[in-house]
Amino acid sequence: MIQCTFQHVPGVYRKGELRLWQSGITTWDKLLNAPQKHPNFTKKLWNRLRTDIIQCKKALEREDYDFFINKFPEEIIWRLIPNLKGKILYFDIEATGLDIVEDSITTISTFDGSEIKYFVNGQNMEEFIPYLENFDAIATFDGEKMDLPFVESKLGFDFYQIHFDLFKISRQLRISGGLKQIENYIGISRNTKNLGGMDGKTAIYLWKEYQLTNDIRYLDTLLAYNIEDAINLEPILSWFYDRLRAQEGMPVKSLKFSSTNIASPKQPNPEILQLINEKYIINSNNNEIDDNKS
């Protein structure tokens, strides 16, 4: 909760913030209702602190989140997460490859905390940007490297929202691994069955076969995978927030989300996954074995 934050004020820093919390001043309102002086702060610094907090309160009341992006250090922007509940769009893209020039976006799946939406190249992709513009913040996993550059390049959108990149936050918490490894580490299970073993390469093959055959089962299986990636970003962000909150000793309650029981509108087809495995995965492995022998 951003209303517990004081360390951004010049002269206060982390040490002064802790002293405020320890003295019972744990929110902006408590500070503004406190006496006009504090034993740990000079009168000049105390007045500066009060003036700054009044500005912060007004910015939060008018939902001016750019104010906080410009004023607060990047490493504490995560404290806005509870204030932005319901205003964060969790999204994940799939593409034909990793080359931002040569490759294309195939699908984008989104989750806003209650509703799942998906966008497909050649069907409704043009609807993604107007939908995205409804949100003050976004959350991705390693989106700074792929999701955002692809959307900017292919769909012509200039992101202005607060961006919670879960990959960066995981490294801040010294947690290694990709999205699936972090899900396992935290204890988040995927709701959609038969997705075990799927990865980005499988998603590429599914789109390729969908383009070749126009068999909707390939697209539905791809979307099932893509949607799960988007849905699971919310409980991961919640878990990360609580870990950071605990590390810093913030005087606020744990953050709870309930998205883990959200049912995906798409389900993977086991037969399709078997076909993909036989055509691409097994053949690729066999070719590698033959290359090693030659």
C-alpha positions as CSV (number, residue, x, y, z in Angstrom):
1,M,0.0,0.0,0.0
2,I,1.6,3.2,-1.2
3,Q,0.1,5.2,1.7
4,C,2.8,3.7,4.0
5,T,5.6,5.2,2.0
6,F,7.8,8.0,3.2
7,Q,11.3,7.1,2.1
8,H,10.9,9.0,-1.2
9,V,11.0,12.3,0.5
10,P,14.6,13.9,0.4
11,G,16.2,13.6,3.8
12,V,13.8,10.9,5.1
13,Y,15.1,7.8,3.2
14,R,14.6,4.2,4.4
15,K,15.9,4.9,7.9
16,G,13.5,7.7,8.6
17,E,10.6,5.7,7.2
18,L,11.3,2.9,9.7
19,R,11.5,5.4,12.5
20,L,8.1,6.7,11.5
21,W,6.6,3.2,11.4
22,Q,8.1,2.4,14.8
23,S,6.6,5.5,16.3
24,G,3.1,4.5,15.1
25,I,3.0,6.8,12.1
26,T,2.3,4.1,9.5
27,T,0.2,5.9,7.0
28,W,-0.1,9.3,5.4
29,D,-3.2,10.1,7.3
30,K,-1.6,9.3,10.6
31,L,1.3,11.6,9.8
32,L,-1.0,14.5,8.8
33,N,-2.9,14.0,12.1
34,A,0.3,13.8,14.2
35,P,1.7,16.8,16.2
36,Q,3.6,19.5,14.2
37,K,6.9,18.0,15.3
38,H,8.7,14.7,15.7
39,P,11.7,13.9,17.9
40,N,13.6,12.2,15.0
41,F,13.1,15.0,12.5
42,T,14.1,18.6,12.3
43,K,11.3,21.1,12.0
44,K,12.3,21.9,8.4
45,L,12.3,18.2,7.4
46,W,9.1,17.5,9.2
47,N,7.4,20.4,7.3
48,R,8.8,19.1,4.0
49,L,7.5,15.7,4.7
50,R,4.0,16.9,5.5
51,T,3.9,19.1,2.3
52,D,5.1,16.1,0.2
53,I,2.5,13.7,1.7
54,I,-0.3,16.2,1.0
55,Q,0.8,16.2,-2.7
56,C,0.9,12.4,-2.7
57,K,-2.6,12.1,-1.2
58,K,-4.0,14.5,-3.8
59,A,-2.3,12.5,-6.6
60,L,-3.7,9.2,-5.3
61,E,-7.2,10.7,-5.0
62,R,-7.2,11.8,-8.6
63,E,-5.6,8.5,-9.6
64,D,-2.6,10.2,-11.1
65,Y,-0.2,7.3,-11.2
66,D,2.3,9.1,-13.4
67,F,3.0,11.3,-10.4
68,F,4.3,8.3,-8.5
69,I,6.3,6.9,-11.5
70,N,8.1,10.3,-11.8
71,K,8.5,10.8,-8.0
72,F,9.2,7.4,-6.5
73,P,12.3,5.3,-7.0
74,E,11.6,2.4,-9.4
75,E,12.5,-0.2,-6.8
76,I,9.5,0.8,-4.6
77,I,6.8,1.2,-7.3
78,W,5.6,-2.3,-6.4
79,R,4.0,-0.7,-3.3
80,L,1.3,0.6,-5.6
81,I,0.0,-3.0,-6.3
82,P,-2.8,-3.0,-3.7
83,N,-3.9,0.5,-4.9
84,L,-4.1,-0.8,-8.5
85,K,-6.2,-3.9,-7.8
86,G,-8.7,-4.2,-10.6
87,K,-6.7,-1.8,-12.8
88,I,-3.9,-4.1,-13.8
89,L,-4.0,-6.0,-17.0
90,Y,-2.1,-9.3,-16.9
91,F,-1.1,-10.3,-20.4
92,D,1.1,-12.7,-22.4
93,I,1.8,-12.9,-26.1
94,E,2.8,-15.8,-28.4
95,A,4.7,-15.2,-31.6
96,T,6.0,-17.1,-34.6
97,G,9.5,-16.6,-33.2
98,L,11.8,-14.2,-31.3
99,D,12.9,-12.0,-34.2
100,I,11.0,-8.7,-33.7
101,V,11.5,-7.8,-37.4
102,E,10.8,-11.1,-39.1
103,D,8.3,-12.7,-36.7
104,S,4.7,-11.9,-35.9
105,I,2.4,-12.0,-32.9
106,T,0.0,-15.0,-33.1
107,T,-2.1,-14.6,-30.0
108,I,-2.4,-12.4,-26.9
109,S,-4.2,-13.5,-23.8
110,T,-5.3,-11.2,-21.0
111,F,-6.7,-11.4,-17.5
112,D,-8.0,-8.5,-15.5
113,G,-8.6,-10.3,-12.2
114,S,-12.0,-11.5,-13.2
115,E,-12.3,-11.8,-17.0
116,I,-10.2,-13.6,-19.6
117,K,-9.9,-12.2,-23.1
118,Y,-7.9,-13.4,-26.0
119,F,-6.9,-11.9,-29.3
120,V,-5.9,-13.8,-32.5
121,N,-3.9,-12.7,-35.5
122,G,-6.2,-12.4,-38.4
123,Q,-9.4,-12.4,-36.3
124,N,-9.6,-9.8,-33.6
125,M,-6.1,-8.6,-32.9
126,E,-7.1,-5.0,-33.7
127,E,-9.3,-5.0,-30.6
128,F,-6.4,-5.5,-28.2
129,I,-5.1,-1.9,-28.0
130,P,-8.4,-0.3,-27.3
131,Y,-8.9,-2.8,-24.5
132,L,-5.4,-2.3,-23.2
133,E,-6.0,1.5,-22.9
134,N,-8.6,0.8,-20.2
135,F,-5.9,-0.1,-17.7
136,D,-3.5,2.0,-15.5
137,A,-1.0,-0.8,-15.1
138,I,0.1,-4.0,-16.8
139,A,1.9,-7.1,-15.6
140,T,4.0,-9.5,-17.7
141,F,6.7,-12.0,-17.3
142,D,9.9,-10.7,-18.9
143,G,7.7,-8.4,-21.0
144,E,10.4,-5.8,-21.3
145,K,12.3,-8.1,-23.6
146,M,9.5,-9.6,-25.7
147,D,5.9,-8.7,-25.0
148,L,6.2,-4.9,-25.0
149,P,8.6,-4.6,-27.9
150,F,6.5,-6.9,-30.1
151,V,3.3,-5.0,-29.3
152,E,5.0,-1.6,-29.8
153,S,6.5,-2.8,-33.1
154,K,3.6,-4.8,-34.6
155,L,0.6,-3.0,-33.2
156,G,2.1,0.5,-33.0
157,F,1.3,1.1,-29.3
158,D,3.5,3.3,-27.0
159,F,3.1,1.9,-23.5
160,Y,2.5,4.5,-20.8
161,Q,1.1,2.3,-18.0
162,I,2.9,1.3,-14.9
163,H,4.6,-2.0,-15.8
164,F,5.2,-4.8,-13.2
165,D,7.6,-7.2,-14.9
166,L,7.5,-10.3,-12.8
167,F,10.8,-11.5,-14.2
168,K,12.5,-8.4,-12.8
169,I,10.7,-8.6,-9.5
170,S,11.7,-12.3,-9.1
171,R,15.4,-11.3,-9.5
172,Q,14.9,-8.6,-7.0
173,L,13.7,-11.3,-4.6
174,R,16.6,-13.5,-5.8
175,I,14.3,-16.2,-7.2
176,S,15.7,-17.8,-10.4
177,G,14.0,-19.7,-13.2
178,G,11.3,-19.0,-15.8
179,L,7.6,-18.7,-15.3
180,K,6.9,-22.4,-14.9
181,Q,9.8,-22.9,-12.5
182,I,8.5,-20.0,-10.4
183,E,5.0,-21.3,-10.4
184,N,6.4,-24.6,-9.0
185,Y,8.5,-22.7,-6.4
186,I,5.5,-20.8,-5.1
187,G,3.1,-23.8,-5.3
188,I,0.8,-22.5,-8.1
189,S,-0.7,-25.3,-10.2
190,R,-2.1,-24.9,-13.6
191,N,-5.8,-25.3,-13.8
192,T,-5.9,-26.6,-17.4
193,K,-5.0,-30.3,-17.7
194,N,-2.6,-31.8,-20.4
195,L,-0.4,-28.7,-20.6
196,G,2.5,-30.2,-18.9
197,G,5.7,-30.0,-21.0
198,M,4.4,-27.3,-23.3
199,D,6.7,-24.4,-23.9
200,G,7.2,-21.5,-26.4
201,K,8.5,-23.8,-29.1
202,T,5.3,-25.9,-28.9
203,A,3.3,-22.8,-29.2
204,I,5.1,-21.9,-32.4
205,Y,4.4,-25.3,-33.9
206,L,0.7,-25.2,-32.9
207,W,0.3,-21.9,-34.8
208,K,2.2,-23.2,-37.8
209,E,-0.1,-26.3,-38.0
210,Y,-3.2,-24.1,-37.5
211,Q,-2.1,-22.0,-40.5
212,L,-1.5,-25.1,-42.6
213,T,-4.6,-27.0,-41.7
214,N,-7.1,-24.4,-40.4
215,D,-7.9,-27.1,-37.7
216,I,-9.4,-25.1,-34.8
217,R,-8.0,-27.7,-32.4
218,Y,-4.5,-26.4,-32.9
219,L,-5.6,-22.8,-32.1
220,D,-7.6,-23.9,-29.1
221,T,-4.6,-25.8,-27.7
222,L,-2.4,-22.8,-28.3
223,L,-4.8,-20.4,-26.6
224,A,-5.2,-22.8,-23.6
225,Y,-1.5,-22.5,-23.1
226,N,-1.4,-18.8,-23.6
227,I,-4.3,-18.1,-21.3
228,E,-2.8,-20.1,-18.4
229,D,0.4,-18.0,-18.7
230,A,-1.7,-14.8,-18.3
231,I,-3.9,-16.1,-15.5
232,N,-1.1,-17.2,-13.3
233,L,0.6,-13.8,-13.4
234,E,-1.9,-12.4,-10.9
235,P,-1.2,-14.9,-8.0
236,I,2.5,-14.6,-8.7
237,L,2.4,-10.8,-8.4
238,S,0.4,-11.1,-5.2
239,W,2.9,-13.6,-3.8
240,F,5.8,-11.3,-4.8
241,Y,4.1,-8.3,-3.1
242,D,3.7,-10.2,0.1
243,R,7.3,-11.3,0.1
244,L,8.6,-7.8,-0.5
245,R,6.2,-6.4,2.1
246,A,7.5,-8.9,4.7
247,Q,11.1,-8.2,3.8
248,E,10.6,-4.5,4.4
249,G,8.5,-4.9,7.5
250,M,5.6,-2.9,6.0
251,P,2.8,-2.3,8.5
252,V,0.1,-3.6,6.1
253,K,-1.9,-6.8,5.7
254,S,-1.1,-9.6,3.3
255,L,-2.5,-9.2,-0.2
256,K,-5.0,-11.8,-1.3
257,F,-6.1,-12.7,-4.8
258,S,-8.5,-15.5,-5.9
259,S,-7.7,-16.1,-9.5
260,T,-6.3,-19.6,-9.1
261,N,-9.8,-21.1,-9.6
262,I,-10.5,-19.2,-12.8
263,A,-11.6,-21.7,-15.5
264,S,-10.1,-21.2,-18.9
265,P,-12.5,-21.0,-21.8
266,K,-10.1,-23.1,-23.9
267,Q,-8.8,-26.6,-23.3
268,P,-5.8,-28.3,-24.9
269,N,-6.4,-31.3,-27.2
270,P,-4.2,-34.3,-26.2
271,E,-4.4,-35.7,-29.7
272,I,-3.1,-32.5,-31.2
273,L,-0.3,-32.3,-28.6
274,Q,0.7,-35.9,-29.5
275,L,0.8,-35.0,-33.2
276,I,2.9,-31.9,-32.5
277,N,5.3,-34.1,-30.4
278,E,5.6,-36.7,-33.1
279,K,6.1,-34.3,-36.0
280,Y,8.4,-31.7,-34.4
281,I,9.8,-32.7,-31.0
282,I,10.6,-36.4,-31.6
283,N,11.9,-35.7,-35.1
284,S,14.0,-32.9,-33.9
285,N,15.5,-35.1,-31.1
286,N,16.2,-37.9,-33.6
287,N,17.9,-35.5,-36.0
288,E,20.1,-34.3,-33.2
289,I,21.1,-37.9,-32.4
290,D,21.9,-38.6,-36.1
291,D,24.0,-35.4,-36.2
292,N,26.0,-36.5,-33.2
293,K,26.6,-39.9,-34.8
294,S,27.9,-38.5,-38.1
